[in-house]
Amino acid sequence: TIMTNWTDRLGRQNPQLLREYRGRLKPRSVTAAVALSFIFQLLLYFSVKDAQAPLSPYDIIYSTLSWTLPYALFVLGGYYIVDDLTREEKTGTLNFIRLSPRPAREILLGKLLGAPILPVIMVLSAVPLHLLSGLLAGESLAHIASYYLMLVAGAGFVFSLALLFGLVGSSSALGKRQAVGAIAFAGLA
């Protein structure tokens, strides 16, 4: 089938990414991430739909989502990466991964793209409302596209920092309190 071919191909190209996806993309987790996103969007919509402000409800939704999406993605994604590395360090599987014959860049790319997949799904679930409200608020499609490009670039930067913090933090004095460090990193992001 198509799904089997896709996972086989992904497993051959980056086994670490496939491992991360298999561990995180459970129906219950994905449903919870999408449901949280939709609940937030509904609450946001109903809180501003009858607003008597100088701005239209679409302006308010667009600007609120423009600030909330990066915060949710950076904080939750960074936390997931650091937490994942902490758990792997505690269980000893991080050393197993380090000794893998696969190239280090492949393993790190698998962690970067795999560990924060649920926050990415949550943010992607809000993109249609953000895009629609931006267009209805009068924003140009080029401006909205540049926003998404910056969001992706920012996520890459923050996730790379989280990966560095997770790998270096385990051998430092902060490594003993890495869960606290993960929360601090998320707040800093």
Beta strands, then each sheet from edge to edge (+ up, - down):
end
